[in-house]
Amino acid sequence: MKLFSSVHDVADIKQLVSSALALKASPYAYGDLGKNKTLGLVFMNPSLRTRLSTQKAALNLGMNVMVMNMDKEGWALETQDGIVMNGTTVEHIREAAAVMGEYCDILGLRSFPKLQNRDEDYNEEFFNKFVKFCGVPVVSLESATRHPLQSLADLITITETNPVPIADRAKGIVPKVVLAWAPHIKPLPQAVPNSFAEWMSRAQQEGMLDFTIAQPAGFELAESFTPGAKISHNLDEAIANADYVYVKNWSSYKEYGQILPFPDGWMMDNEKLKLTNNAKVMHCLPVRRDLELASEILDGPNSLVIHEAGNRLWSAQAVLKAMLEEIK
């Protein structure tokens, strides 16, 4: 694996999940795989779980790790070609990415969208140019449109906590997974829900689960991210008999980056939980308590948010292992 930017970079998602769970059971089994190899983590935006989990994953594999917070420590980067750099940018991405590739065997990059121009964000120009010019394998630590390490961790979590008895799974019975939009005070990117929808749609195609998306009208994701997903504008109907509810806010894709008017009743709480099949509740974190998700759920037995965050380590380690095996 030379690039990990979406589910489309993974030939076999079941195998990758199995690899992650094997690493979880034996974290240091490949402790020499990354010997004398260096992982560079490049952050254009803040991070907690992504930075710590990916750094720990690399250390488990014997790698050295360098972290660069470009928003605080680096030069302002230019991405456009053919212009005179007589403004605020100091270094071009062509040189910056290439130099990082000289120092590192694998690079991870995190960058957020501006939520101002949909075409600009969805073209992923910054991420794609970084991949083009750095010359080494790249793992996405979140981009303008996707967060694949998070989504892999989510699928790992669902796989290992699957409530369907093994005998029933043999009959084709699968858990019902619902991605549920939640309120927020500011517009958030579509990266996490886009990515979650892509991975769950792929898992649905492979017979691993049944997938539904619930959001108010106007908050539909781009159709390219939701093939085969059931779409609902009614939260109560969508979560009926659900085994998992994945809570996340996102801004409008159609009215790009906007928070549109929406009816009351879109926050998951214990009353909503009664409509489900005693569903486990997931969120990528950070979460705004009692706005996006009720504290009574977060502090209760149905919450998987810490378990899910813990699996970020194994998703990163499985991806890094696959990359190291190709460059060894």
Sequence and secondary structure as in RCSB ss.txt:
>XXXX:A:sequence
MKLFSSVHDVADIKQLVSSALALKASPYAYGDLGKNKTLGLVFMNPSLRTRLSTQKAALNLGMNVMVMNMDKEGW
ALETQDGIVMNGTTVEHIREAAAVMGEYCDILGLRSFPKLQNRDEDYNEEFFNKFVKFCGVPVVSLESATRHPLQ
SLADLITITETNPVPIADRAKGIVPKVVLAWAPHIKPLPQAVPNSFAEWMSRAQQEGMLDFTIAQPAGFELAESF
TPGAKISHNLDEAIANADYVYVKNWSSYKEYGQILPFPDGWMMDNEKLKLTNNAKVMHCLPVRRDLELASEILDG
PNSLVIHEAGNRLWSAQAVLKAMLEEIK
>XXXX:A:secstr
  EESSGGG S HHHHHHHHHHHHHSTTTTTTTTTT EEEEEESS  SHHHHHHHHHHHHTT EEEEEEHHHHS 
 EE  SS    SS  EEHHHHHHHHHHH SEEEEE    SS HHHHHTTHHHHHHHHHH S EEES  SS  HHH
HHHHHHHHHHT  S HHHHTTT   EEEEEE   SS   SHHHHHHHHHHHHHHHTTS EEEEE  TT    GGG
 TT EEES HHHHHTT SEEEEE    TTTTT      S  SB HHHHTTSSS EEE  S   BTTTB HHHHTS
TTB HHHHHHHHHHHHHHHHHHHHHHH 
